Amino acid sequence: MKKQMLCFMFFSLLIVSSYAQLRQNFYQNTCPNVESIVRSAVTKKFQQTFVTVPGTLRLFFHDCFVRGCDASVLLANANAEKDHPDDLSLAGDGFDTVIKAKAAVDSNPNCRNKVSCADILALATRDVIGLAGGPSYSVELGRRDGRISTKASVQHSLPHPDFKLDQLNTMFAKHGLSQTDMVALSGAHTLGFSHCSKFSNRIYSKSGIDPTLNRQYALQLRQMCPINVDPRIAINMDPTTPRTFDNAYYKNLQQGKGLFTSDQVLFTDTRSRPTVNQFASSNNAFNQAFVTAITKLGRIGVLTGNKGEIRRDCTQAN
């Protein structure tokens, strides 16, 4: 027991030391206007397409869960993270948002090659959440960019649509995230869309419609996703307010309208149901929990100090 406690304390110290150098005013002396520059670029991209919002938010999550928040998901090579099957559905507009924000930052002579792609992605994520009506929050900065990006590192690192609660909790706990953090971060599915193939097993199976799925909703999904549907067809994750960052996701779960098994299980499993009910009844409670969770998410495996680098091109290692 004592040995286990020592191991836990050592692991905790490693986690703390990895992000201890992050701070909100990291660029105060090198690029003091970085936040306004990024926000302006992100807003311009948002005005061109709403996909900017879910695309950027999902990109941040996928980046942090694989090798930590080091922008390695943006790197291009013959064996890159973004080419793994779990990342192929990442929206190009998410990548484009970071690339354009990086270009805007580097167009300022005082900021050129001083701000990491990882920090720009973290800032852009906060900004798209705000543009969709979600909470604003302070972003910790000081991340360095990673040089390594491999398909192999993505394997078994991201949650799948068919995950049950224990699988979700185990995966999130590996990164120091609690069940409440996991339920709050799942609320990001109040935005974005999914292709029919990701949930077709819930509406077309030998045993019929998944009993945890609202039957009327399931029949609507069948109309939108007929057998042999065009694989490019996408369905909103939130059937009620798909362009607003709000707590409708949790209200949908209460009605059996979670699109993925991994969504609906948060309500069907009695261990996480109270949290779903709390967030469904209070948008403020959801916002507060989400800010706490995404701040913790942004600390995962960060490279700071002399580790990593500041990439001139977010898609290529220097």
C-alpha positions as CSV (number, residue, x, y, z in Angstrom):
1,M,0.0,0.0,0.0
2,K,2.8,2.4,0.9
3,K,4.6,1.6,-2.4
4,Q,1.4,2.3,-4.3
5,M,1.0,5.6,-2.5
6,L,4.6,6.6,-3.3
7,C,4.1,5.7,-7.0
8,F,0.9,7.8,-7.1
9,M,2.7,10.8,-5.4
10,F,5.6,10.5,-7.9
11,F,3.1,10.3,-10.8
12,S,1.3,13.4,-9.5
13,L,4.5,15.3,-9.2
14,L,5.4,14.5,-12.8
15,I,2.0,15.7,-13.9
16,V,2.3,19.0,-11.9
17,S,5.9,19.6,-13.1
18,S,4.9,19.2,-16.7
19,Y,2.6,22.1,-16.7
20,A,3.9,24.2,-13.8
21,Q,5.6,26.6,-16.3
22,L,2.3,27.4,-18.1
23,R,0.9,30.8,-17.3
24,Q,-1.7,33.1,-18.7
25,N,0.7,36.0,-19.4
26,F,3.4,33.9,-20.9
27,Y,3.8,36.1,-24.0
28,Q,3.4,39.4,-22.2
29,N,7.0,40.5,-23.1
30,T,7.4,38.8,-26.5
31,C,3.9,39.0,-28.1
32,P,1.6,40.9,-25.9
33,N,-1.2,41.1,-28.5
34,V,-1.2,37.4,-29.3
35,E,-4.8,36.8,-27.9
36,S,-6.4,39.6,-29.9
37,I,-4.5,38.5,-33.1
38,V,-5.6,34.9,-32.8
39,R,-9.2,36.0,-31.9
40,S,-9.4,38.2,-35.0
41,A,-8.2,35.4,-37.3
42,V,-10.5,32.9,-35.7
43,T,-13.5,35.2,-36.0
44,K,-12.8,35.8,-39.7
45,K,-12.6,32.0,-40.3
46,F,-15.8,31.5,-38.3
47,Q,-17.6,34.1,-40.5
48,Q,-16.7,31.9,-43.5
49,T,-18.0,28.6,-42.1
50,F,-19.5,27.4,-38.8
51,V,-17.5,24.1,-39.1
52,T,-14.6,26.2,-37.8
53,V,-16.2,25.8,-34.3
54,P,-16.6,22.0,-33.9
55,G,-13.6,21.4,-36.2
56,T,-11.2,23.4,-34.0
57,L,-12.6,22.1,-30.7
58,R,-12.3,18.4,-31.8
59,L,-8.8,19.0,-33.1
60,F,-7.7,20.3,-29.7
61,F,-9.1,17.2,-28.0
62,H,-7.5,14.8,-30.4
63,D,-4.2,16.5,-30.1
64,C,-4.1,16.5,-26.4
65,F,-5.1,12.9,-26.0
66,V,-2.3,11.7,-28.3
67,R,1.3,12.6,-27.2
68,G,-0.1,15.6,-25.2
69,C,-1.0,19.1,-26.2
70,D,1.9,19.7,-28.6
71,A,0.2,20.4,-31.9
72,S,1.6,17.1,-33.3
73,V,-1.8,16.3,-34.8
74,L,-1.1,19.1,-37.4
75,L,2.2,17.6,-38.6
76,A,2.3,16.1,-42.1
77,N,4.5,13.2,-42.9
78,A,4.3,9.7,-44.4
79,N,3.2,8.3,-41.0
80,A,1.4,11.1,-39.3
81,E,-1.3,11.1,-36.5
82,K,-3.8,12.8,-38.8
83,D,-3.6,9.8,-41.2
84,H,-4.8,7.3,-38.6
85,P,-8.4,6.1,-39.1
86,D,-9.5,7.7,-35.9
87,D,-8.3,11.1,-37.1
88,L,-9.4,11.0,-40.8
89,S,-12.8,12.6,-39.8
90,L,-11.1,15.7,-38.4
91,A,-12.5,18.6,-40.3
92,G,-10.0,20.5,-42.6
93,D,-11.5,23.7,-41.3
94,G,-10.0,23.0,-37.9
95,F,-6.5,22.7,-39.3
96,D,-7.1,25.7,-41.5
97,T,-8.1,27.8,-38.5
98,V,-4.8,27.1,-36.7
99,I,-2.7,27.7,-39.8
100,K,-4.4,31.0,-40.5
101,A,-4.1,32.1,-36.9
102,K,-0.4,31.2,-36.9
103,A,0.1,33.2,-40.1
104,A,-1.6,36.2,-38.6
105,V,0.6,36.0,-35.5
106,D,3.8,35.7,-37.5
107,S,2.8,38.6,-39.7
108,N,3.5,40.8,-36.7
109,P,7.3,41.4,-36.7
110,N,7.3,41.4,-32.9
111,C,5.6,38.0,-32.7
112,R,7.2,36.1,-35.6
113,N,8.4,32.6,-34.6
114,K,7.7,33.3,-30.9
115,V,4.3,31.7,-30.4
116,S,3.8,27.9,-30.6
117,C,1.2,26.2,-32.7
118,A,0.1,24.3,-29.6
119,D,-0.7,27.6,-27.8
120,I,-2.4,29.0,-30.9
121,L,-4.6,25.8,-31.0
122,A,-5.5,26.3,-27.3
123,L,-6.4,29.9,-27.8
124,A,-8.4,29.2,-31.0
125,T,-10.4,26.5,-29.1
126,R,-11.3,29.0,-26.4
127,D,-12.3,31.5,-29.1
128,V,-14.6,29.2,-31.1
129,I,-16.4,28.1,-27.9
130,G,-17.1,31.7,-27.2
131,L,-18.2,32.4,-30.8
132,A,-20.8,29.6,-30.4
133,G,-22.2,31.1,-27.2
134,G,-20.1,29.1,-24.8
135,P,-18.2,30.4,-21.8
136,S,-15.0,32.5,-22.0
137,Y,-12.1,31.6,-19.9
138,S,-8.4,32.3,-19.4
139,V,-6.0,30.1,-21.3
140,E,-2.7,29.0,-19.8
141,L,0.2,29.4,-22.3
142,G,3.8,28.4,-22.7
143,R,3.4,25.1,-24.5
144,R,6.2,24.0,-27.0
145,D,5.5,22.2,-30.2
146,G,6.3,18.5,-30.6
147,R,8.5,17.2,-33.4
148,I,7.0,13.7,-33.6
149,S,3.8,12.5,-35.1
150,T,3.0,8.9,-35.8
151,K,-0.1,6.8,-36.6
152,A,0.9,4.2,-34.0
153,S,0.6,6.8,-31.2
154,V,-3.1,7.3,-32.0
155,Q,-4.0,3.6,-31.6
156,H,-6.1,3.0,-28.5
157,S,-5.7,6.6,-27.4
158,L,-9.1,8.1,-28.4
159,P,-12.6,7.2,-27.2
160,H,-14.8,5.3,-29.7
161,P,-18.6,5.8,-30.3
162,D,-19.3,2.4,-28.8
163,F,-17.5,2.9,-25.5
164,K,-19.2,2.1,-22.2
165,L,-18.7,4.1,-19.0
166,D,-15.8,2.1,-17.6
167,Q,-13.9,2.4,-20.9
168,L,-14.4,6.1,-21.0
169,N,-13.4,6.6,-17.3
170,T,-10.3,4.5,-17.7
171,M,-9.1,6.4,-20.8
172,F,-9.8,9.8,-19.3
173,A,-8.3,8.8,-15.9
174,K,-5.0,8.1,-17.7
175,H,-4.8,11.8,-18.3
176,G,-5.8,12.9,-14.8
177,L,-9.4,13.6,-15.8
178,S,-12.2,12.6,-13.5
179,Q,-15.6,11.2,-14.5
180,T,-17.1,14.6,-14.0
181,D,-14.5,16.1,-16.3
182,M,-15.3,13.4,-18.9
183,V,-19.0,14.1,-18.7
184,A,-18.4,17.8,-19.1
185,L,-16.0,17.4,-22.0
186,S,-18.6,15.1,-23.7
187,G,-20.8,18.1,-23.7
188,A,-18.8,19.4,-26.6
189,H,-21.1,17.1,-28.7
190,T,-23.6,19.9,-28.4
191,L,-21.8,21.0,-31.5
192,G,-20.6,19.3,-34.6
193,F,-21.7,16.3,-36.6
194,S,-21.1,12.6,-37.3
195,H,-21.3,10.4,-40.3
196,C,-24.0,7.7,-40.4
197,S,-21.5,4.8,-40.2
198,K,-20.5,5.9,-36.7
199,F,-23.9,5.0,-35.2
200,S,-25.6,2.8,-37.8
201,N,-25.3,-0.2,-35.5
202,R,-27.8,1.5,-33.2
203,I,-30.5,1.9,-35.8
204,Y,-29.8,-1.1,-38.0
205,S,-29.0,-4.4,-36.1
206,K,-30.4,-7.9,-36.1
207,S,-32.2,-7.2,-32.8
208,G,-33.6,-3.9,-34.1
209,I,-33.2,-0.4,-32.7
210,D,-31.0,0.1,-29.7
211,P,-33.5,0.1,-26.8
212,T,-31.6,3.0,-25.1
213,L,-32.3,5.2,-28.2
214,N,-35.5,7.2,-28.4
215,R,-37.6,5.3,-30.9
216,Q,-39.0,8.4,-32.7
217,Y,-35.5,9.8,-32.9
218,A,-34.2,6.5,-34.2
219,L,-36.8,6.5,-37.0
220,Q,-35.8,10.0,-38.0
221,L,-32.1,8.9,-38.1
222,R,-33.1,6.0,-40.4
223,Q,-34.7,8.5,-42.8
224,M,-31.6,10.6,-42.8
225,C,-29.3,7.6,-42.9
226,P,-30.9,5.0,-45.1
227,I,-29.0,1.7,-45.8
228,N,-26.1,2.3,-48.3
229,V,-26.3,6.0,-47.6
230,D,-23.8,8.3,-49.2
231,P,-20.8,8.2,-46.8
232,R,-20.4,12.0,-47.0
233,I,-23.8,12.5,-45.3
234,A,-23.4,14.0,-41.8
235,I,-25.9,14.2,-38.9
236,N,-25.9,16.9,-36.2
237,M,-24.7,15.5,-32.8
238,D,-27.3,17.8,-31.1
239,P,-30.7,17.6,-32.9
240,T,-32.0,20.7,-31.1
241,T,-29.5,23.5,-31.0
242,P,-26.6,22.2,-33.2
243,R,-24.9,25.6,-33.6
244,T,-25.1,26.8,-30.0
245,F,-22.7,25.7,-27.2
246,D,-25.2,25.0,-24.4
247,N,-26.5,22.2,-22.2
248,A,-29.0,20.9,-24.7
249,Y,-26.8,17.8,-25.1
250,Y,-27.6,16.7,-21.6
251,K,-31.3,17.3,-22.0
252,N,-31.2,15.2,-25.2
253,L,-29.6,12.4,-23.2
254,Q,-32.4,12.5,-20.7
255,Q,-34.8,11.9,-23.7
256,G,-32.7,9.0,-25.2
257,K,-31.3,11.2,-28.0
258,G,-27.6,10.7,-27.5
259,L,-26.3,9.9,-31.0
260,F,-23.5,7.6,-29.9
261,T,-23.5,4.7,-27.4
262,S,-20.8,6.6,-25.6
263,D,-23.1,9.6,-25.3
264,Q,-26.3,7.8,-24.1
265,V,-24.4,5.6,-21.6
266,L,-23.7,8.7,-19.6
267,F,-27.4,8.8,-18.7
268,T,-28.2,5.1,-18.8
269,D,-25.4,4.3,-16.3
270,T,-26.6,5.3,-12.8
271,R,-23.0,6.3,-11.9
272,S,-22.9,9.2,-14.3
273,R,-26.6,10.0,-14.5
274,P,-26.6,12.5,-11.6
275,T,-24.0,14.6,-13.3
276,V,-26.0,14.5,-16.6
277,N,-29.1,15.6,-14.7
278,Q,-27.1,18.4,-12.9
279,F,-25.8,19.8,-16.2
280,A,-29.2,19.4,-17.9
281,S,-30.8,21.5,-15.1
282,S,-28.1,24.2,-15.0
283,N,-26.3,25.7,-18.0
284,N,-24.1,27.6,-15.6
285,A,-23.1,24.3,-13.8
286,F,-22.2,22.8,-17.1
287,N,-20.1,25.9,-18.2
288,Q,-18.2,25.9,-15.0
289,A,-17.4,22.2,-15.1
290,F,-16.5,22.5,-18.8
291,V,-14.0,25.3,-18.2
292,T,-12.4,23.3,-15.3
293,A,-12.2,20.2,-17.5
294,I,-10.8,21.9,-20.7
295,T,-8.2,23.7,-18.6
296,K,-7.1,20.3,-17.2
297,L,-7.2,18.9,-20.8
298,G,-4.9,21.7,-22.0
299,R,-2.2,20.6,-19.4
300,I,-1.9,17.0,-20.7
301,G,1.7,16.1,-21.6
302,V,2.7,19.6,-22.4
303,L,6.2,20.4,-23.5
304,T,7.7,23.5,-21.8
305,G,11.0,25.2,-21.3
306,N,13.7,23.6,-23.4
307,K,11.5,20.7,-24.5
308,G,9.9,20.9,-27.9
309,E,10.2,23.9,-30.1
310,I,8.4,26.8,-31.7
311,R,7.4,25.6,-35.2
312,R,7.5,28.1,-38.0
313,D,5.1,25.9,-40.0
314,C,2.4,24.2,-38.0
315,T,2.3,21.3,-40.5
316,Q,6.0,20.6,-40.6
317,A,8.6,19.9,-38.0
318,N,11.6,22.2,-38.3
